[in-house]
Amino acid sequence: MRRTVLERFPAGGPRGSWPAEEFARERRDEGVPAEVVMDLESDAFLVVVRQYAPGAVH
């Protein structure tokens, strides 16, 4: 499985603000199966799409 990063958001956003979740929801509303993951090394939230390699077991 591969993941494609659509967008990055800093983890230290304003209190009560969820820009990564909002961006992912907008993509899902468009039919793109986006999800939010945390990248601990860069201290950022990533909006990603999972892509399965041909022949991979999922």
All heavy atoms as TSV, in Angstrom:
chain	resi	resn	atom	element	x	y	z
A	1	MET	N	N	0.834	-1.171	0.000
A	1	MET	CA	C	0.000	0.000	0.000
A	1	MET	C	C	0.881	1.238	0.000
A	1	MET	O	O	1.901	1.299	0.656
A	1	MET	CB	C	-0.896	0.007	1.240
A	1	MET	CG	C	-1.696	1.250	1.337
A	1	MET	SD	S	-2.731	1.412	2.789
A	1	MET	CE	C	-1.594	1.194	4.105
A	2	ARG	N	N	0.470	2.207	-0.733
A	2	ARG	CA	C	1.148	3.487	-0.842
A	2	ARG	C	C	0.216	4.582	-0.360
A	2	ARG	O	O	-1.003	4.452	-0.465
A	2	ARG	CB	C	1.446	3.745	-2.314
A	2	ARG	CG	C	2.856	4.080	-2.620
A	2	ARG	CD	C	3.000	4.289	-4.093
A	2	ARG	NE	N	2.334	5.548	-4.431
A	2	ARG	CZ	C	2.284	6.052	-5.636
A	2	ARG	NH1	N	2.808	5.426	-6.644
A	2	ARG	NH2	N	1.692	7.181	-5.863
A	3	ARG	N	N	0.776	5.654	0.152
A	3	ARG	CA	C	-0.029	6.813	0.539
A	3	ARG	C	C	0.473	8.030	-0.217
A	3	ARG	O	O	1.667	8.256	-0.314
A	3	ARG	CB	C	0.081	7.089	2.035
A	3	ARG	CG	C	-0.595	6.071	2.875
A	3	ARG	CD	C	-0.495	6.459	4.321
A	3	ARG	NE	N	-1.066	5.412	5.149
A	3	ARG	CZ	C	-1.052	5.437	6.459
A	3	ARG	NH1	N	-0.497	6.436	7.103
A	3	ARG	NH2	N	-1.587	4.469	7.143
A	4	THR	N	N	-0.453	8.798	-0.721
A	4	THR	CA	C	-0.122	10.051	-1.383
A	4	THR	C	C	-0.555	11.184	-0.467
A	4	THR	O	O	-1.704	11.223	-0.030
A	4	THR	CB	C	-0.848	10.165	-2.737
A	4	THR	OG1	O	-0.445	9.069	-3.562
A	4	THR	CG2	C	-0.533	11.471	-3.426
A	5	VAL	N	N	0.352	12.106	-0.180
A	5	VAL	CA	C	0.045	13.250	0.670
A	5	VAL	C	C	-0.589	14.340	-0.189
A	5	VAL	O	O	0.012	14.802	-1.159
A	5	VAL	CB	C	1.319	13.790	1.365
A	5	VAL	CG1	C	0.994	15.025	2.193
A	5	VAL	CG2	C	1.950	12.711	2.231
A	6	LEU	N	N	-1.802	14.730	0.179
A	6	LEU	CA	C	-2.492	15.799	-0.538
A	6	LEU	C	C	-2.135	17.168	0.023
A	6	LEU	O	O	-2.053	18.142	-0.718
A	6	LEU	CB	C	-4.009	15.604	-0.453
A	6	LEU	CG	C	-4.573	14.318	-1.029
A	6	LEU	CD1	C	-6.084	14.273	-0.829
A	6	LEU	CD2	C	-4.224	14.180	-2.494
A	7	GLU	N	N	-1.952	17.238	1.355
A	7	GLU	CA	C	-1.688	18.524	2.007
A	7	GLU	C	C	-1.090	18.292	3.379
A	7	GLU	O	O	-1.330	17.251	3.990
A	7	GLU	CB	C	-2.996	19.309	2.130
A	7	GLU	CG	C	-2.845	20.749	2.529
A	7	GLU	CD	C	-2.181	21.608	1.457
A	7	GLU	OE1	O	-2.646	21.608	0.311
A	7	GLU	OE2	O	-1.174	22.257	1.783
A	8	ARG	N	N	-0.309	19.258	3.869
A	8	ARG	CA	C	0.293	19.221	5.211
A	8	ARG	C	C	-0.226	20.413	6.012
A	8	ARG	O	O	-0.365	21.505	5.466
A	8	ARG	CB	C	1.813	19.366	5.135
A	8	ARG	CG	C	2.509	18.262	4.456
A	8	ARG	CD	C	4.015	18.578	4.337
A	8	ARG	NE	N	4.689	17.462	3.749
A	8	ARG	CZ	C	5.194	16.452	4.436
A	8	ARG	NH1	N	5.130	16.453	5.739
A	8	ARG	NH2	N	5.779	15.455	3.829
A	9	PHE	N	N	-0.454	20.185	7.307
A	9	PHE	CA	C	-0.899	21.251	8.195
A	9	PHE	C	C	-0.087	21.183	9.479
A	9	PHE	O	O	0.063	20.106	10.058
A	9	PHE	CB	C	-2.390	21.085	8.531
A	9	PHE	CG	C	-3.283	21.245	7.338
A	9	PHE	CD1	C	-3.603	20.148	6.543
A	9	PHE	CD2	C	-3.798	22.479	6.997
A	9	PHE	CE1	C	-4.427	20.284	5.440
A	9	PHE	CE2	C	-4.622	22.629	5.893
A	9	PHE	CZ	C	-4.937	21.522	5.112
A	10	PRO	N	N	0.441	22.312	9.972
A	10	PRO	CA	C	1.199	22.296	11.224
A	10	PRO	C	C	0.310	21.856	12.379
A	10	PRO	O	O	-0.881	22.179	12.425
A	10	PRO	CB	C	1.668	23.735	11.406
A	10	PRO	CG	C	0.956	24.552	10.394
A	10	PRO	CD	C	0.327	23.637	9.406
A	11	ALA	N	N	0.895	21.123	13.317
A	11	ALA	CA	C	0.127	20.613	14.453
A	11	ALA	C	C	-0.247	21.719	15.432
A	11	ALA	O	O	-1.190	21.569	16.186
A	11	ALA	CB	C	0.923	19.523	15.170
A	12	GLY	N	N	0.438	22.824	15.424
A	12	GLY	CA	C	0.187	23.879	16.397
A	12	GLY	C	C	-0.801	24.926	15.939
A	12	GLY	O	O	-0.587	26.106	16.149
A	13	GLY	N	N	-1.894	24.516	15.346
A	13	GLY	CA	C	-2.900	25.466	14.886
A	13	GLY	C	C	-3.650	26.096	16.042
A	13	GLY	O	O	-3.526	25.674	17.196
A	14	PRO	N	N	-4.446	27.128	15.763
A	14	PRO	CA	C	-5.218	27.788	16.816
A	14	PRO	C	C	-6.187	26.821	17.503
A	14	PRO	O	O	-6.708	25.907	16.866
A	14	PRO	CB	C	-6.000	28.872	16.073
A	14	PRO	CG	C	-5.383	28.975	14.729
A	14	PRO	CD	C	-4.675	27.692	14.455
A	15	ARG	N	N	-6.409	27.043	18.772
A	15	ARG	CA	C	-7.312	26.183	19.537
A	15	ARG	C	C	-8.703	26.165	18.902
A	15	ARG	O	O	-9.242	27.207	18.541
A	15	ARG	CB	C	-7.391	26.699	20.969
A	15	ARG	CG	C	-8.200	25.798	21.841
A	15	ARG	CD	C	-8.205	26.297	23.274
A	15	ARG	NE	N	-8.754	25.258	24.104
A	15	ARG	CZ	C	-8.087	24.602	25.016
A	15	ARG	NH1	N	-6.842	24.895	25.248
A	15	ARG	NH2	N	-8.656	23.658	25.715
A	16	GLY	N	N	-9.245	24.962	18.759
A	16	GLY	CA	C	-10.572	24.814	18.167
A	16	GLY	C	C	-10.571	24.807	16.650
A	16	GLY	O	O	-11.613	24.675	16.029
A	17	SER	N	N	-9.402	24.940	16.039
A	17	SER	CA	C	-9.298	24.929	14.589
A	17	SER	C	C	-8.784	23.569	14.142
A	17	SER	O	O	-7.801	23.059	14.668
A	17	SER	CB	C	-8.322	26.030	14.143
A	17	SER	OG	O	-8.100	25.945	12.765
A	18	TRP	N	N	-9.438	22.975	13.169
A	18	TRP	CA	C	-9.065	21.651	12.653
A	18	TRP	C	C	-8.916	21.712	11.135
A	18	TRP	O	O	-9.669	21.063	10.400
A	18	TRP	CB	C	-10.131	20.623	13.036
A	18	TRP	CG	C	-10.299	20.515	14.511
A	18	TRP	CD1	C	-11.218	21.179	15.284
A	18	TRP	CD2	C	-9.516	19.731	15.407
A	18	TRP	NE1	N	-11.053	20.836	16.607
A	18	TRP	CE2	C	-10.013	19.946	16.704
A	18	TRP	CE3	C	-8.439	18.875	15.228
A	18	TRP	CZ2	C	-9.464	19.330	17.815
A	18	TRP	CZ3	C	-7.902	18.253	16.338
A	18	TRP	CH2	C	-8.408	18.492	17.611
A	19	PRO	N	N	-7.950	22.477	10.623
A	19	PRO	CA	C	-7.854	22.651	9.164
A	19	PRO	C	C	-7.597	21.357	8.402
A	19	PRO	O	O	-8.112	21.189	7.297
A	19	PRO	CB	C	-6.712	23.652	8.982
A	19	PRO	CG	C	-5.940	23.594	10.254
A	19	PRO	CD	C	-6.917	23.217	11.330
A	20	ALA	N	N	-6.827	20.434	8.968
A	20	ALA	CA	C	-6.568	19.170	8.261
A	20	ALA	C	C	-7.856	18.358	8.143
A	20	ALA	O	O	-8.155	17.804	7.084
A	20	ALA	CB	C	-5.487	18.362	8.980
A	21	GLU	N	N	-8.622	18.292	9.227
A	21	GLU	CA	C	-9.893	17.549	9.197
A	21	GLU	C	C	-10.881	18.200	8.235
A	21	GLU	O	O	-11.593	17.509	7.504
A	21	GLU	CB	C	-10.502	17.473	10.598
A	21	GLU	CG	C	-9.716	16.609	11.559
A	21	GLU	CD	C	-9.778	15.127	11.223
A	21	GLU	OE1	O	-10.604	14.698	10.397
A	21	GLU	OE2	O	-8.972	14.387	11.804
A	22	GLU	N	N	-10.915	19.517	8.211
A	22	GLU	CA	C	-11.822	20.215	7.301
A	22	GLU	C	C	-11.425	19.973	5.847
A	22	GLU	O	O	-12.287	19.724	4.995
A	22	GLU	CB	C	-11.817	21.707	7.616
A	22	GLU	CG	C	-12.444	22.015	8.967
A	22	GLU	CD	C	-12.181	23.429	9.448
A	22	GLU	OE1	O	-11.553	24.225	8.702
A	22	GLU	OE2	O	-12.595	23.736	10.581
A	23	PHE	N	N	-10.130	20.024	5.561
A	23	PHE	CA	C	-9.639	19.776	4.207
A	23	PHE	C	C	-9.973	18.350	3.771
A	23	PHE	O	O	-10.452	18.116	2.655
A	23	PHE	CB	C	-8.125	20.018	4.149
A	23	PHE	CG	C	-7.536	19.869	2.778
A	23	PHE	CD1	C	-7.540	20.926	1.892
A	23	PHE	CD2	C	-6.962	18.667	2.377
A	23	PHE	CE1	C	-6.988	20.788	0.624
A	23	PHE	CE2	C	-6.414	18.520	1.117
A	23	PHE	CZ	C	-6.426	19.587	0.234
A	24	ALA	N	N	-9.737	17.382	4.669
A	24	ALA	CA	C	-10.035	15.980	4.353
A	24	ALA	C	C	-11.525	15.780	4.113
A	24	ALA	O	O	-11.916	15.070	3.183
A	24	ALA	CB	C	-9.548	15.069	5.476
A	25	ARG	N	N	-12.367	16.410	4.934
A	25	ARG	CA	C	-13.818	16.277	4.749
A	25	ARG	C	C	-14.249	16.843	3.398
A	25	ARG	O	O	-15.081	16.247	2.696
A	25	ARG	CB	C	-14.572	16.982	5.871
A	25	ARG	CG	C	-16.095	16.761	5.762
A	25	ARG	CD	C	-16.846	17.654	6.663
A	25	ARG	NE	N	-16.154	18.892	6.450
A	25	ARG	CZ	C	-16.288	20.043	7.066
A	25	ARG	NH1	N	-17.089	20.201	7.934
A	25	ARG	NH2	N	-15.608	21.098	6.819
A	26	GLU	N	N	-13.662	17.981	3.003
A	26	GLU	CA	C	-13.983	18.557	1.693
A	26	GLU	C	C	-13.588	17.596	0.572
A	26	GLU	O	O	-14.318	17.451	-0.410
A	26	GLU	CB	C	-13.276	19.896	1.524
A	26	GLU	CG	C	-13.836	20.980	2.421
A	26	GLU	CD	C	-12.964	22.225	2.479
A	26	GLU	OE1	O	-11.897	22.259	1.817
A	26	GLU	OE2	O	-13.340	23.160	3.205
A	27	ARG	N	N	-12.436	16.942	0.692
A	27	ARG	CA	C	-12.022	15.967	-0.324
A	27	ARG	C	C	-12.979	14.773	-0.340
A	27	ARG	O	O	-13.345	14.284	-1.403
A	27	ARG	CB	C	-10.588	15.463	-0.073
A	27	ARG	CG	C	-9.488	16.517	-0.063
A	27	ARG	CD	C	-9.286	17.317	-1.348
A	27	ARG	NE	N	-10.291	18.301	-1.668
A	27	ARG	CZ	C	-10.398	19.529	-1.134
A	27	ARG	NH1	N	-9.567	19.954	-0.235
A	27	ARG	NH2	N	-11.360	20.357	-1.533
A	28	ARG	N	N	-13.383	14.290	0.852
A	28	ARG	CA	C	-14.326	13.165	0.899
A	28	ARG	C	C	-15.663	13.542	0.268
A	28	ARG	O	O	-16.282	12.728	-0.418
A	28	ARG	CB	C	-14.516	12.688	2.339
A	28	ARG	CG	C	-13.289	11.962	2.880
A	28	ARG	CD	C	-13.564	11.273	4.195
A	28	ARG	NE	N	-13.931	12.196	5.252
A	28	ARG	CZ	C	-13.066	12.758	6.103
A	28	ARG	NH1	N	-11.773	12.494	6.026
A	28	ARG	NH2	N	-13.497	13.573	7.046
A	29	ASP	N	N	-16.102	14.794	0.480
A	29	ASP	CA	C	-17.338	15.271	-0.151
A	29	ASP	C	C	-17.222	15.257	-1.673
A	29	ASP	O	O	-18.228	15.151	-2.374
A	29	ASP	CB	C	-17.683	16.681	0.332
A	29	ASP	CG	C	-18.144	16.723	1.779
A	29	ASP	OD1	O	-18.447	15.651	2.357
A	29	ASP	OD2	O	-18.195	17.836	2.341
A	30	GLU	N	N	-15.995	15.373	-2.181
A	30	GLU	CA	C	-15.730	15.312	-3.627
A	30	GLU	C	C	-15.546	13.878	-4.122
A	30	GLU	O	O	-15.304	13.651	-5.296
A	30	GLU	CB	C	-14.474	16.120	-3.964
A	30	GLU	CG	C	-14.594	17.594	-3.675
A	30	GLU	CD	C	-13.271	18.334	-3.782
A	30	GLU	OE1	O	-12.209	17.679	-3.900
A	30	GLU	OE2	O	-13.302	19.568	-3.740
A	31	GLY	N	N	-15.597	12.911	-3.199
A	31	GLY	CA	C	-15.440	11.516	-3.592
A	31	GLY	C	C	-14.028	10.977	-3.442
A	31	GLY	O	O	-13.750	9.850	-3.853
A	32	VAL	N	N	-13.119	11.758	-2.875
A	32	VAL	CA	C	-11.734	11.323	-2.667
A	32	VAL	C	C	-11.637	10.746	-1.246
A	32	VAL	O	O	-11.970	11.445	-0.290
A	32	VAL	CB	C	-10.747	12.503	-2.830
A	32	VAL	CG1	C	-9.323	12.073	-2.542
A	32	VAL	CG2	C	-10.874	13.104	-4.221
A	33	PRO	N	N	-11.201	9.508	-1.087
A	33	PRO	CA	C	-11.168	8.880	0.244
A	33	PRO	C	C	-9.993	9.378	1.100
A	33	PRO	O	O	-9.077	8.633	1.448
A	33	PRO	CB	C	-11.048	7.392	-0.076
A	33	PRO	CG	C	-10.300	7.365	-1.371
A	33	PRO	CD	C	-10.785	8.582	-2.137
A	34	ALA	N	N	-10.004	10.655	1.445
A	34	ALA	CA	C	-8.910	11.271	2.198
A	34	ALA	C	C	-9.045	10.982	3.683
A	34	ALA	O	O	-10.154	10.878	4.213
A	34	ALA	CB	C	-8.910	12.777	1.968
A	35	GLU	N	N	-7.901	10.876	4.355
A	35	GLU	CA	C	-7.873	10.699	5.802
A	35	GLU	C	C	-6.722	11.509	6.377
A	35	GLU	O	O	-5.799	11.886	5.664
A	35	GLU	CB	C	-7.746	9.232	6.178
A	35	GLU	CG	C	-6.482	8.572	5.690
A	35	GLU	CD	C	-6.428	7.099	6.035
A	35	GLU	OE1	O	-6.557	6.763	7.217
A	35	GLU	OE2	O	-6.253	6.299	5.112
A	36	VAL	N	N	-6.796	11.774	7.669
A	36	VAL	CA	C	-5.765	12.558	8.346
A	36	VAL	C	C	-4.894	11.629	9.184
A	36	VAL	O	O	-5.418	10.787	9.912
A	36	VAL	CB	C	-6.396	13.639	9.250
A	36	VAL	CG1	C	-5.320	14.419	10.002
A	36	VAL	CG2	C	-7.269	14.578	8.434
A	37	VAL	N	N	-3.583	11.801	9.053
A	37	VAL	CA	C	-2.624	11.062	9.872
A	37	VAL	C	C	-1.649	12.072	10.472
A	37	VAL	O	O	-1.462	13.165	9.943
A	37	VAL	CB	C	-1.873	9.975	9.074
A	37	VAL	CG1	C	-2.825	8.912	8.554
A	37	VAL	CG2	C	-1.086	10.580	7.939
A	38	MET	N	N	-1.025	11.685	11.579
A	38	MET	CA	C	-0.047	12.547	12.237
A	38	MET	C	C	1.347	12.096	11.858
A	38	MET	O	O	1.668	10.913	11.945
A	38	MET	CB	C	-0.229	12.457	13.759
A	38	MET	CG	C	0.739	13.275	14.555
A	38	MET	SD	S	0.390	15.010	14.323
A	38	MET	CE	C	1.717	15.763	15.223
A	39	ASP	N	N	2.177	13.041	11.420
A	39	ASP	CA	C	3.582	12.771	11.159
A	39	ASP	C	C	4.357	13.309	12.360
A	39	ASP	O	O	4.545	14.523	12.500
A	39	ASP	CB	C	4.028	13.449	9.867
A	39	ASP	CG	C	5.500	13.220	9.560
A	39	ASP	OD1	O	6.126	12.355	10.215
A	39	ASP	OD2	O	6.020	13.901	8.664
A	40	LEU	N	N	4.756	12.414	13.249
A	40	LEU	CA	C	5.424	12.826	14.482
A	40	LEU	C	C	6.771	13.484	14.228
A	40	LEU	O	O	7.152	14.418	14.934
A	40	LEU	CB	C	5.590	11.625	15.415
A	40	LEU	CG	C	4.286	11.013	15.920
A	40	LEU	CD1	C	4.580	9.756	16.730
A	40	LEU	CD2	C	3.493	12.009	16.731
A	41	GLU	N	N	7.498	13.022	13.223
A	41	GLU	CA	C	8.823	13.583	12.933
A	41	GLU	C	C	8.752	15.057	12.540
A	41	GLU	O	O	9.604	15.850	12.927
A	41	GLU	CB	C	9.522	12.780	11.847
A	41	GLU	CG	C	9.958	11.409	12.312
A	41	GLU	CD	C	10.725	10.657	11.243
A	41	GLU	OE1	O	11.313	11.311	10.359
A	41	GLU	OE2	O	10.738	9.422	11.305
A	42	SER	N	N	7.746	15.424	11.767
A	42	SER	CA	C	7.638	16.817	11.323
A	42	SER	C	C	6.623	17.610	12.144
A	42	SER	O	O	6.434	18.800	11.891
A	42	SER	CB	C	7.256	16.875	9.841
A	42	SER	OG	O	5.938	16.378	9.650
A	43	ASP	N	N	5.966	16.960	13.118
A	43	ASP	CA	C	4.947	17.595	13.956
A	43	ASP	C	C	3.879	18.263	13.093
A	43	ASP	O	O	3.570	19.443	13.236
A	43	ASP	CB	C	5.583	18.600	14.908
A	43	ASP	CG	C	4.620	19.021	16.025
A	43	ASP	OD1	O	3.783	18.188	16.421
A	43	ASP	OD2	O	4.722	20.174	16.496
A	44	ALA	N	N	3.346	17.472	12.158
A	44	ALA	CA	C	2.339	17.983	11.235
A	44	ALA	C	C	1.262	16.933	11.005
A	44	ALA	O	O	1.499	15.736	11.155
A	44	ALA	CB	C	2.983	18.352	9.907
A	45	PHE	N	N	0.078	17.427	10.664
A	45	PHE	CA	C	-1.004	16.549	10.240
A	45	PHE	C	C	-0.951	16.465	8.719
A	45	PHE	O	O	-0.803	17.489	8.048
A	45	PHE	CB	C	-2.361	17.089	10.678
A	45	PHE	CG	C	-2.565	17.038	12.158
A	45	PHE	CD1	C	-2.511	18.195	12.925
A	45	PHE	CD2	C	-2.813	15.829	12.792
A	45	PHE	CE1	C	-2.704	18.149	14.287
A	45	PHE	CE2	C	-3.004	15.779	14.157
A	45	PHE	CZ	C	-2.943	16.933	14.915
A	46	LEU	N	N	-1.053	15.252	8.204
A	46	LEU	CA	C	-1.036	15.034	6.762
A	46	LEU	C	C	-2.396	14.539	6.313
A	46	LEU	O	O	-2.989	13.674	6.959
A	46	LEU	CB	C	0.009	13.985	6.388
A	46	LEU	CG	C	1.424	14.186	6.933
A	46	LEU	CD1	C	2.296	13.013	6.506
A	46	LEU	CD2	C	2.002	15.497	6.486
A	47	VAL	N	N	-2.885	15.073	5.224
A	47	VAL	CA	C	-4.098	14.553	4.595
A	47	VAL	C	C	-3.611	13.640	3.484
A	47	VAL	O	O	-2.896	14.080	2.574
A	47	VAL	CB	C	-4.990	15.683	4.055
A	47	VAL	CG1	C	-6.219	15.103	3.370
A	47	VAL	CG2	C	-5.392	16.626	5.183
A	48	VAL	N	N	-3.973	12.361	3.589
A	48	VAL	CA	C	-3.456	11.364	2.658
A	48	VAL	C	C	-4.577	10.572	2.005
A	48	VAL	O	O	-5.702	10.529	2.498
A	48	VAL	CB	C	-2.490	10.376	3.363
A	48	VAL	CG1	C	-1.309	11.107	3.975
A	48	VAL	CG2	C	-3.211	9.572	4.415
A	49	VAL	N	N	-4.219	9.944	0.893
A	49	VAL	CA	C	-5.090	9.004	0.193
A	49	VAL	C	C	-4.307	7.711	0.067
A	49	VAL	O	O	-3.158	7.725	-0.376
A	49	VAL	CB	C	-5.492	9.529	-1.202
A	49	VAL	CG1	C	-6.312	8.486	-1.942
A	49	VAL	CG2	C	-6.248	10.831	-1.097
A	50	ARG	N	N	-4.899	6.613	0.486
A	50	ARG	CA	C	-4.247	5.298	0.352
A	50	ARG	C	C	-4.438	4.789	-1.065
A	50	ARG	O	O	-5.520	4.882	-1.628
A	50	ARG	CB	C	-4.857	4.291	1.319
A	50	ARG	CG	C	-4.619	4.618	2.744
A	50	ARG	CD	C	-5.209	3.559	3.605
A	50	ARG	NE	N	-5.212	3.993	4.983
A	50	ARG	CZ	C	-5.160	3.188	6.011
A	50	ARG	NH1	N	-5.153	1.877	5.821
A	50	ARG	NH2	N	-5.157	3.648	7.230
A	51	GLN	N	N	-3.355	4.243	-1.596
A	51	GLN	CA	C	-3.414	3.638	-2.924
A	51	GLN	C	C	-2.812	2.259	-2.841
A	51	GLN	O	O	-1.721	2.094	-2.296
A	51	GLN	CB	C	-2.643	4.494	-3.931
A	51	GLN	CG	C	-3.218	5.879	-4.089
A	51	GLN	CD	C	-2.378	6.750	-4.976
A	51	GLN	OE1	O	-1.194	6.543	-5.136
A	51	GLN	NE2	N	-3.015	7.740	-5.571
A	52	TYR	N	N	-3.537	1.296	-3.335
A	52	TYR	CA	C	-3.074	-0.092	-3.286
A	52	TYR	C	C	-2.334	-0.421	-4.562
A	52	TYR	O	O	-2.779	-0.103	-5.652
A	52	TYR	CB	C	-4.254	-1.029	-3.074
A	52	TYR	CG	C	-4.909	-0.833	-1.739
A	52	TYR	CD1	C	-6.039	-0.037	-1.604
A	52	TYR	CD2	C	-4.375	-1.414	-0.603
A	52	TYR	CE1	C	-6.615	0.157	-0.358
A	52	TYR	CE2	C	-4.950	-1.230	0.644
A	52	TYR	CZ	C	-6.071	-0.434	0.754
A	52	TYR	OH	O	-6.625	-0.229	1.973
A	53	ALA	N	N	-1.186	-1.065	-4.393
A	53	ALA	CA	C	-0.392	-1.495	-5.535
A	53	ALA	C	C	-1.088	-2.679	-6.214
A	53	ALA	O	O	-1.707	-3.493	-5.546
A	53	ALA	CB	C	1.012	-1.898	-5.083
A	54	PRO	N	N	-0.995	-2.775	-7.526
A	54	PRO	CA	C	-1.597	-3.926	-8.215
A	54	PRO	C	C	-1.044	-5.235	-7.673
A	54	PRO	O	O	0.159	-5.371	-7.449
A	54	PRO	CB	C	-1.180	-3.720	-9.674
A	54	PRO	CG	C	-0.795	-2.292	-9.785
A	54	PRO	CD	C	-0.330	-1.868	-8.424
A	55	GLY	N	N	-1.912	-6.158	-7.407
A	55	GLY	CA	C	-1.507	-7.471	-6.914
A	55	GLY	C	C	-1.275	-7.518	-5.422
A	55	GLY	O	O	-0.969	-8.570	-4.881
A	56	ALA	N	N	-1.408	-6.396	-4.739
A	56	ALA	CA	C	-1.194	-6.372	-3.286
A	56	ALA	C	C	-2.402	-6.969	-2.579
A	56	ALA	O	O	-3.537	-6.854	-3.043
A	56	ALA	CB	C	-0.970	-4.946	-2.805
A	57	VAL	N	N	-2.162	-7.600	-1.470
A	57	VAL	CA	C	-3.254	-8.156	-0.665
A	57	VAL	C	C	-3.735	-7.068	0.275
A	57	VAL	O	O	-2.953	-6.446	0.984
A	57	VAL	CB	C	-2.752	-9.371	0.156
A	57	VAL	CG1	C	-3.852	-9.885	1.042
A	57	VAL	CG2	C	-2.231	-10.433	-0.779
A	58	HIS	N	N	-5.060	-6.790	0.276
A	58	HIS	CA	C	-5.603	-5.780	1.187
A	58	HIS	C	C	-6.798	-6.271	1.885
A	58	HIS	O	O	-7.368	-7.084	2.082
A	58	HIS	CB	C	-5.943	-4.455	0.546
A	58	HIS	CG	C	-6.438	-4.478	-0.861
A	58	HIS	ND1	N	-5.621	-4.134	-1.893
A	58	HIS	CD2	C	-7.604	-4.814	-1.426
A	58	HIS	CE1	C	-6.302	-4.215	-3.024
A	58	HIS	NE2	N	-7.509	-4.632	-2.759
